[in-house]
Amino acid sequence: MAEIVVKELDPQGRISIPIKWRKGWKSRRLVLVRHGSRIEVIPIESTPPSDLFDSIEISENVDFIDPHSLKKTLLELKER
């Protein structure tokens, strides 16, 4: 069920989000998405660096000392 609260913008265009809505957020950073005249507010969940280990599989033929070789390999992965 949706909760609705009517708020006014302050002179600088800011709004306050009720604290009970923000309670479960792990970050103060937000993404704002504009859909015509509507704005969607999405909290950004931070990802611990340990979650990123082994998340990208790269060919063994890459020379990690050469940044151009590494960039080329990463771009090839992106195209797949």
C-alpha positions, -999 to 999 in steps of 0.1 A, spaced: 0 0 0 14 34 -10 19 61 16 13 96 5 27 128 21 22 163 7 53 184 10 63 219 -2 96 228 -18 118 253 1 132 283 -18 162 263 -29 141 234 -44 146 209 -16 121 186 0 124 166 32 117 128 31 101 114 62 126 97 85 105 65 88 108 62 50 146 67 51 152 44 81 161 13 61 184 31 36 221 23 39 233 54 20 225 91 18 231 90 -20 200 89 -42 192 85 -79 165 109 -92 146 97 -123 124 121 -141 93 106 -159 76 137 -175 62 157 -146 70 129 -120 102 123 -101 112 89 -88 137 88 -59 158 56 -56 184 51 -28 217 38 -39 228 7 -21 266 5 -17 283 -26 -28 312 -39 -7 343 -45 -28 344 -81 -18 312 -87 -38 331 -77 -70 359 -103 -68 356 -128 -96 326 -110 -111 344 -104 -144 360 -132 -164 388 -120 -186 409 -140 -211 442 -152 -198 459 -136 -229 456 -101 -215 487 -81 -206 476 -63 -174 507 -41 -175 495 -26 -209 465 -5 -203 456 -5 -240 454 -43 -240 433 -43 -209 409 -17 -223 405 -36 -256 397 -68 -237 371 -50 -215 355 -34 -245 352 -68 -262 335 -82 -230 310 -52 -231 301 -60 -268 290 -96 -259 
